[in-house]
Amino acid sequence: MNLSNTSLHQLPEVARCHLISFPGSFGTKLGYAFAIRSMEWFLAGENRFLFHVTDHDKVIGYCGGFQSKGIGDGSTSGMMQYAMKEAAMGMLKKPWLFFHKDVIRFYPLILKNISRKITGIKKNPVIHPVATNNTPSHIGLVVIGVHPDYRGKGCFELLMQHFEIECIKRHASKMTLSVRTSNARAIAAYKKTGWQTGIQTEVAAEMYKMLPA
């Protein structure tokens, strides 16, 4: 297995790995074009990164992280805005997705983007820098996936190790992620690599891991 940072020409293969890894997810239902565009978001800013693992030139796993610049600078909304056109096309092909629970929570963002398209007014999000005195600099693990044929063979551990190395390189003191509470397998896997559970609701569990100073 070989690990490398993802470049633009490798995004199609990473996107295919994502679709295979999560066949029933909402993002997969939006289609191949949306998968590529949403992965491209990680390459469009210096505070984001994406890398992948290959086996004989086949992408078998990937991982992406995001370092927020402050309150109002979120990965989920940022990725959705970046891939809004592809998301809209995917939903037009499958109109029943307009009533999917993952879409309903994005209605305000969708309406805002439609308004911007009609009026031609582009407004940058208001970002309030986080004070660094008492607040640890953290990086969020946004996406991670392993091809079904390679699960339990060390690919996940390799991705997690490199993610931690990348976070330390970027001078972060804490790593965070959010995972569905129902995904007991993923939570157990994260705990095996040293992550701890923080705030937990019926829907999602916030997890974290502190890094050496």
N, C-alpha and C positions, 0 to 999 in steps of 0.2 A: 504494500500500500504506500502510495506517495501523496504527500500533502503539499498544496501550493495555493498562493493567493489567486483569486478568480479574476480573470480579465474579461473584457467585453465579448470577445469571440467565443469564450467558454460558457457564457450565460445560457445558451440553448440546452447544453448538456446538463447543467445544474438544474435548470427548470424541469427537464424531463425526470431527473432524479426526484425532484420535489413532488411532481404529479404521481409518480409511482409510490413514493413513501407515504403520501396522504391522499389516497384515492377518494375518500369520502368527505374531504374538507370543503369548506365554502370557496376557498381560493382556487382549489382544483376545478370546481364546478364552473368557475369564471373562465377557464380555458388556458391554453398554452401561451397565448400572447400576453395575458395578464401575469402569468407566472414569470415570464422573461422580464417584463417591465418592472414588476415589483422587486425582483432580484437586482435589477439594474440600479435601483434606488440606493443600494449599499455602495455603489461605485461612484455616486454623484456628489459625495461630500467627504471632506477629510475627517469628519467625526464618525464615520461609518466604515465598516470593513466586511469583506466576505471572502471565505476560503473554502476549499473543497478537497476531498480525498479521491484518488483514482486507483483503480486496479486494472492494469493492462489498458490504460487510456480510457477506461469506463468510469464515469463519475459515480461513486457509490455512497457519498455522504457530503454534506455541506454545513456551514455554520456562518451566521452573520451577527454582528454586534453594532451597537449604537451608543455613543457618548453624548448625552443631552447637554446642551449649552445653558439650559435654565428652564424654569417653569413656562409651559406653553410650547415647548419644543419636544414633541412626542414622536415616537417611531411609528405608531399605528396610523395616526392621522397623516403624518408625513408621507408614508408609503402609499396610503390610499390616494392622497392628492396627486402624487407622482404618477400613479397608474390609473387615474380616474377615467381616461378615455378608454383604455382596455377593459376596465371594469364595466363601464357603460355598455360597450359592445357585447361583452359576455352576457350581461343581463338582458339585453335586447334579444339575444338568441335563445335565452331561457327565461322568459318573463316571470315565471313562478318564483324566481330568486328574489324578486322585489319584496316578497313577503317572508324571506328568510330572516331569522332572528339576528344574524350577524349584519344584515343590511339595515334593519330597522334602527339600530343604534347609531348608524351613520347617516340617517336621514338629514339631520341639521347640516352636516358637512357636505352632503350631496347637493342640497338646496343652495347652499352658499356658493358652491362651485358653478352651479347652473346660472346663478345670478351674475357671477363674475363673467361668464361666457357671454351672457346677453348684453350686459352693460359695458364690457370691455375694461372694467376697473379691476386692477390687480392690487390686492392689499397683502403685504407681508405679515405673517403672524407676529403678535407681540410676545417677545421673549424676555422674561425677567431673570437675569443671571442669578444663580444660586450662590449665596455667601459661602466662601471656602474655609472660613476660620474653624467652624465647628461641624461643617457638613462634609462627609467623606465624598471624594470624587468617585462616582460609580459609572460602570458601563453595563448596559443591558444586553443580555443574550436574547436576540429577537427571533431568530429562526435557526433551527437545527433539524436535520433529517438524515436518516440512514436507509439506504435501499433495503427492502425486506430480506433479500438474499444474503445480506451481510450483517444482519443484526446478531449480536452475541459473538462477534469475531474480532472485536477490538477497535472497530471503526469509531464507535461512539466515544470511547475513552481517548482515542487519538484526537478527535475534534475538541473534546473538553480540555485536554492538556494544552492544545495550541491556543484555544480561546483564552485560557488563563495567562499564557505567555504574552499574548497580544495585549491583554488588559494591563499587565505589569509594564510592558513596553510603553504604554500610553499613560503611565503614572496614575492609574486608578488604584483606589484602596479597597474597593468593594465591587463585586459582581452581583447583578440581580437578574431575575427572570420571573415570568408569570406562566403558570401551567394550570390547565383545567384540573379541578379537584378530583374529577372522575378518572383522570389518567394516572392511576396508582402505579402503573409500570414505570412511567416517566419519572414520577416523584421518587420512587425507590432508586432508580438509576442515578438521579442527581445526588441523592443522599450518599450513595456509594462513593461519589467523587468529592465528598466534603461539603456539599451544600446543606443549608439549614432552612427550615420552614419559618416564615415570618407570619404576616397577616394572612388569614385564610377565611374564605367565605364558602357558601354552598357552590359557587360557580368556579372560583379560581383560588389558587394558592400562590402567594408571593414568596419566592425563595431567594436566598442570598448566600454569598461566601466572601469572607473578608480576605484581603490579600496582604502579604507582608509589606511593612513600611519600607 
